Structure formats: C-alpha cells, structure tokens
C-alpha cells in the first residue's frame, strides 16, 4: 500500500471524527481535535500532513497534540475524485514518438 492510500485512509478517519466532534461541540462539549491514535497514524505522518497544509494543529502540550482537517470540504472532494474510476483514452498511440530518432 503506497503512502497516498494511507493518507486517504487517515483523512477519511479524521473527517469522520471531526464530524462527530463538531456535533459534540454544538451540544456544548469541548472537542480539541483528534490525536494520532484516533486515526491509527504515526505522529510523523501527521506532521507531514500539517506541513502539506492538510491538517492544522489545534492544541499541543508536552503530552498530546490534537489535529483537525484544515479544509474538510476540499479534502472530501479530493477523496471522491481519487475514488472515481478513470477512463482510458479512446485511441492508444500506436507509434512511439521517439522511434524516428
């Protein structure tokens, strides 16, 4: 499994947790965000996702770091686009472009 598939799984879990957290927050409960163990991800992977602007750190202390998806709508759209089947071109190129060299 390549890292892109792993990132998609992490983001799907994060989005589900964030939706639940927002519901709890609307009920008056405090929700700081998810932690690495909530999405079963290595903290270094989450750090890469922060530097890639997919996640934001919402709380950090010596003992924990909490994250939220930076742009949930955009992430959902990207995941959906990646899961749609791609179509093959109608005509395949029969001649190699560099055959004439």
Buried (B, 14 or more C-beta within 10 A) or exposed (E): EEEEEBBBBBBBBBBEBBEEBEEEEEEEEEBBBBBBEBBEBEEEBBBBBBEEEBBBEEEEEEEEBBBBBBEBEEBBEBBEEEEEEEEEEEEEEEEEEEEEE
